[in-house]
Amino acid sequence: MVIEEAKILRKYILTTDTAAREVLINYPNCMVVPNDEDGIEKAIRTIIKGNIEKSNKSNDYKYSNYEAINKIVKIIEKKNNENLLKGTKTWKYRYWLRLIIEQIY
């Protein structure tokens, strides 16, 4: 989530070579460094010296909650269906699902 916030604010991002690097694939102003002390130290020294390469490409990054909301809707629908099979009351799940859908559209 922090990386997404930095992208929205168009900040330069430094991250280690871990799974987080995948969210930076199309982000122009970032540096991915080895996940060890030497890699991190070298990157910080480079940034402090001002030797970072910033892209001149405009950042057309657009943030959307659509994917996250769809995942939540699917979880609620699944829980609702499980409860229908058990005969449990489902009004709570229908209520939350309706609220989420209203926020999307």
N, C-alpha and C positions, 0 to 999 in steps of 0.2 A: 504494500500500500504506500509506503514512503516513496518508493521509486515513481509510482504513478503520480503522486502529489508533486514531486520534483519536475516531472515531465510537464505537468499542467502549468507549472510556474516557469517553465523553460530554463531550468537551472542546469549547470554543468554537473554531470553525475559521474562519480568514481565508484566502481564496484569491483569485487573480486570475481574470478572466473568460477562462478557457481551457477546454480539454476537461475539466479536473478538476472544473469546476462541475457536470457532469452527475451525479456520484456524490453530490452534496449536495441533490438535488432534494427529497427527503422528510426531510432532516435539519433540525430546527428551529433549532439554535444555530450559525448560520454567517453569514458576510458575504462576498459575492462583489463584488470591486472591479475597476475598469478595470485593464487590464494595462499600466500606465505608472507612471512615478515619482510623479506627482501623486496618482493613485488610491491607490497603496500608502501614500504618506506621510500622506494624509488619513485613511485607515483606521487606521493605527498611532496617529496622534494621537487619534483618537476612542476607541480601545481604552484608551490610556494615561489619558485623562481619565475613563474609566469610563462613557462615554456609549453603550455598546453595548446593543442591544436583545436581551435573552435571552428566549427563548420559555418560557412556563410549561407548555407541553405536555410531557407525559412523553415520554421518549425510549424508544420501544418497539423501537428498532433491534436486530435480531437478526443476528448474523454467521453465515454458513454457508460452508463450503468446497465445498459440493455442486457449484456451477457450475464452479469451477476444477478440481475432480477429474474432472468429466465431460469437460472439454476435454482433460485429460491422457489419460484413457482413450481418447478418440477418436483422439488423436495416436498412441498406442501401437498401437491396433487398425489404423490406417492403415499404420503402419510394418510391423507384423506381416504384413498382407496383401501389401504390396510385396515383402517378403522371401519370402513363400510363392510369389509369381509368379516370383521369381528362383531359387528353390530353395535359399535360404539358411536356415541353422538359425534357428529362431524361439524357442528355449527361453528366451532372456533376456527377450524381450518378454512371453511368457506369464507368466513369473515376476513381472515388475513389475506386469502387469495384475492378476494374482491378488492381490498385496499391496494394490494400490489398492482393489480391490473389497472386500476384507476390511475395510479401514478405513471404507468407506462404510456397510456393512451390518453 
